[in-house]
Amino acid sequence: MRSGEARGAVWDEVDLAARMWTLPAERTKMQRPHRVPLSKGALRILRAVPHFVGQDFIFPGDQGGRMTDVALSKELHKLMTGVTVHGFRSSFRQWLE
């Protein structure tokens, strides 16, 4: 998952009962719909995230809009030092292959 796709996630894309996150084509780099099965851990996180009235983003930024790439990077660095969002994604992809 690209960080922009994750940062732009909105509640209407997620079906908790079906355990599926469906990104519309216009939000993906390849311009194709993308379905992501949600793990038990992902479901726990999504169920714990507060839903704010008038806020569609699952993980909004401090100013209420979409979370910035800098904010995501800062949060990742709180968990692990010396890593980047892209490097984290790239390493995971190579591990899967």
C-alpha positions as a Markdown table, in Angstrom:
| # | Residue | x | y | z |
|---|---|---|---|---|
| 1 | Met | 0.0 | 0.0 | 0.0 |
| 2 | Arg | 1.3 | 3.4 | -0.9 |
| 3 | Ser | 1.4 | 5.9 | 1.9 |
| 4 | Gly | -0.8 | 8.4 | -0.1 |
| 5 | Glu | -3.5 | 5.7 | -0.5 |
| 6 | Ala | -3.4 | 4.9 | 3.2 |
| 7 | Arg | -3.4 | 8.5 | 4.3 |
| 8 | Gly | -6.4 | 9.2 | 2.0 |
| 9 | Ala | -8.4 | 6.3 | 3.3 |
| 10 | Val | -12.1 | 7.2 | 4.1 |
| 11 | Trp | -14.7 | 5.3 | 6.0 |
| 12 | Asp | -16.9 | 4.7 | 2.9 |
| 13 | Glu | -14.1 | 2.5 | 1.4 |
| 14 | Val | -14.0 | 0.1 | 4.4 |
| 15 | Asp | -16.5 | -2.7 | 5.0 |
| 16 | Leu | -15.7 | -4.0 | 8.5 |
| 17 | Ala | -18.3 | -6.8 | 8.3 |
| 18 | Ala | -16.7 | -8.1 | 5.1 |
| 19 | Arg | -13.2 | -7.4 | 6.4 |
| 20 | Met | -12.3 | -5.5 | 3.2 |
| 21 | Trp | -11.0 | -2.1 | 2.2 |
| 22 | Thr | -11.8 | -1.3 | -1.4 |
| 23 | Leu | -9.9 | 1.6 | -3.0 |
| 24 | Pro | -11.6 | 3.1 | -6.1 |
| 25 | Ala | -9.6 | 3.3 | -9.3 |
| 26 | Glu | -9.1 | 7.1 | -9.1 |
| 27 | Arg | -7.2 | 6.7 | -5.8 |
| 28 | Thr | -4.7 | 4.2 | -7.1 |
| 29 | Lys | -1.5 | 4.7 | -9.1 |
| 30 | Met | -2.5 | 2.0 | -11.6 |
| 31 | Gln | -6.0 | 3.6 | -12.0 |
| 32 | Arg | -7.6 | 0.2 | -11.1 |
| 33 | Pro | -9.8 | -0.6 | -8.1 |
| 34 | His | -7.8 | -2.3 | -5.4 |
| 35 | Arg | -9.2 | -4.6 | -2.7 |
| 36 | Val | -7.3 | -5.2 | 0.5 |
| 37 | Pro | -8.4 | -7.9 | 2.9 |
| 38 | Leu | -8.2 | -6.7 | 6.5 |
| 39 | Ser | -6.4 | -8.7 | 9.1 |
| 40 | Lys | -7.7 | -9.1 | 12.7 |
| 41 | Gly | -5.1 | -6.5 | 13.8 |
| 42 | Ala | -6.2 | -4.0 | 11.2 |
| 43 | Leu | -9.8 | -4.5 | 12.2 |
| 44 | Arg | -8.9 | -3.9 | 15.9 |
| 45 | Ile | -7.2 | -0.6 | 14.9 |
| 46 | Leu | -10.1 | 0.5 | 12.7 |
| 47 | Arg | -12.7 | -0.3 | 15.4 |
| 48 | Ala | -10.6 | 1.8 | 17.9 |
| 49 | Val | -10.2 | 4.8 | 15.7 |
| 50 | Pro | -12.8 | 7.5 | 16.7 |
| 51 | His | -15.2 | 8.7 | 14.0 |
| 52 | Phe | -15.5 | 12.4 | 14.0 |
| 53 | Val | -18.7 | 14.1 | 12.7 |
| 54 | Gly | -18.0 | 15.7 | 9.3 |
| 55 | Gln | -14.7 | 13.9 | 9.0 |
| 56 | Asp | -14.4 | 11.3 | 6.2 |
| 57 | Phe | -10.7 | 10.5 | 6.6 |
| 58 | Ile | -9.9 | 7.5 | 8.8 |
| 59 | Phe | -6.6 | 9.0 | 9.9 |
| 60 | Pro | -7.1 | 12.8 | 9.6 |
| 61 | Gly | -4.4 | 15.3 | 9.9 |
| 62 | Asp | -4.1 | 17.8 | 12.7 |
| 63 | Gln | -5.9 | 20.5 | 10.7 |
| 64 | Gly | -8.8 | 18.1 | 9.9 |
| 65 | Gly | -7.9 | 17.3 | 6.3 |
| 66 | Arg | -5.8 | 14.4 | 4.9 |
| 67 | Met | -2.8 | 13.4 | 7.0 |
| 68 | Thr | 0.4 | 14.7 | 5.5 |
| 69 | Asp | 3.4 | 12.6 | 4.5 |
| 70 | Val | 5.5 | 14.4 | 7.1 |
| 71 | Ala | 3.0 | 13.5 | 9.9 |
| 72 | Leu | 3.1 | 9.8 | 8.8 |
| 73 | Ser | 6.9 | 9.9 | 8.7 |
| 74 | Lys | 7.0 | 11.4 | 12.2 |
| 75 | Glu | 4.7 | 8.7 | 13.6 |
| 76 | Leu | 6.8 | 5.9 | 12.0 |
| 77 | His | 10.0 | 7.4 | 13.6 |
| 78 | Lys | 8.3 | 7.3 | 17.0 |
| 79 | Leu | 8.0 | 3.5 | 16.5 |
| 80 | Met | 11.3 | 2.9 | 14.7 |
| 81 | Thr | 14.3 | 5.1 | 14.2 |
| 82 | Gly | 16.3 | 5.1 | 11.0 |
| 83 | Val | 13.5 | 4.0 | 8.7 |
| 84 | Thr | 11.5 | 5.7 | 5.9 |
| 85 | Val | 7.9 | 5.1 | 4.9 |
| 86 | His | 9.0 | 4.1 | 1.4 |
| 87 | Gly | 11.8 | 1.9 | 2.7 |
| 88 | Phe | 9.5 | 0.1 | 5.1 |
| 89 | Arg | 7.0 | -0.6 | 2.3 |
| 90 | Ser | 9.7 | -1.7 | -0.1 |
| 91 | Ser | 11.3 | -4.0 | 2.4 |
| 92 | Phe | 8.0 | -5.6 | 3.2 |
| 93 | Arg | 7.3 | -6.2 | -0.5 |
| 94 | Gln | 10.7 | -7.8 | -1.0 |
| 95 | Trp | 10.1 | -10.0 | 2.0 |
| 96 | Leu | 6.8 | -11.2 | 0.5 |
| 97 | Glu | 8.3 | -12.2 | -2.9 |
